Amino acid sequence: MRQIVLDTETTGIDPNDGHRIIEIGCVELVERQLTGRNYHVYINPEREVEAEAITVHGITNEFLEDKPKFAEVANDFFEFIKGAELVIHNAAFDVGFMDAEFARMKPVRKTADHCGIVDTLAIARKKHPGQKNNLDALCKRYGVDNSNRDLHGALLDAEILADVYLLLTGGQTALSLDAGAEEGGSGTGIRRLPAERPALKVVRASDDESGAHEEFMAMLEKKAGETVWGKLQPSE
């Protein structure tokens, strides 16, 4: 399964008021493992960024002046996400902006027609009802380091959300109980295994070992009755 953890930054809060995307950050997961493939771009929105938005993400109008317009990056972005399941925190917000951007182009594309969509905010609210479930609150709850998140940023937030999502949905956490302890950490850090690591060696029982096991199980069943192991074995 291919998933894209995605976040955007925008000029304001409502695409129906003409607000536009100014940054897209994506992190790729395949079979719940980070692949190292990311997509990141800043975009000239062809309009002013609202002052309130700048206080959130720190992306200024001057910074965006020489950046490409959405139409110039749309095909590359679409090809990166096409066919994947998108993992987004408060998905309605980002998907609404994406659909508004795609609607300005031909052919018009609708995100849900080409991608699955998973809303981590909805998952968090179901799992932690009545609690704060914004990204910072989830980082604190699951021990994800967000110390570099002074301002919102699409790629950084996507990377953080990838860690939160894997923990929120119960997988791909640190294998060691004291991960990060060697560097003075609290033991709650995430240790990512490199994708290019060699496959684990599978060691199978020899014929003698299998025979000894069968003899032991036969003796155990004779003394104690039917065992759980026996129930799991295929009938002859």
Phi, psi and omega in degrees: 000130178257125178236148176239114174277123194230145172213152177229158167240150189222172179282342182191198189254353186224113178295337178290343175265012178087010178286153190230163175281137177240347178207139175233132175230131182225142177233131184267135171240136172233124185052043176064024175236137177293131182265344185091354177273122179234161171229129182212133180205143168262148188228135172284115187278356180061029175196172180285144171274130181294146182301320180297323179292322180297324178294337180277311186249347176073012181268116187266163176299320181297320180296327186272353186304319185259013181274156181293154175279162184303319181301333181281338182248354189302315183294317178297317179296314181298318180295329180289323184264344187303129176083355181266167170266121182273130178252114189223140175270119189063063189301326183302325180294304184293317181295323177300318177291319179297316180296323178295322178291315180294333181291340179279357186243168174234132358289150177289131179242143175245127188307314185293344178283343185237349184220148165282159182225126176243126180259108181292335176294317178296319178298315182295319180296324178289322183279329183231065183297141177079003180248164173293134183229025171287172188296320179297318180296320179291324176300316179295319183293323185256006176071031178269130183288115175236030184295339179272004186266060176291322175235157175291143173211136190298313183289315178300315181294325177294320179295317178295317180297326177300315178297314181298316182300315181296323177286319181298325182258010165085037177198169176058052174255180181300138179280337182261138179292336181247037179302128179088352184292330182297335181255022178081016181282176183271357183088005181252009180287164180257128178255111182269131178274138181296140182297333184270010181298149179293150179295146178292141178284132178263120180255117182258154179293144176283171178299319180296317180294320178296319179296317179296323178295316180298320179296318180295318181293323178295319178295319181294318180291328179294324182272323189248354184092190184298136180257162176299320179302317181297323179294331182278345183283138177295143179288149181293000000 
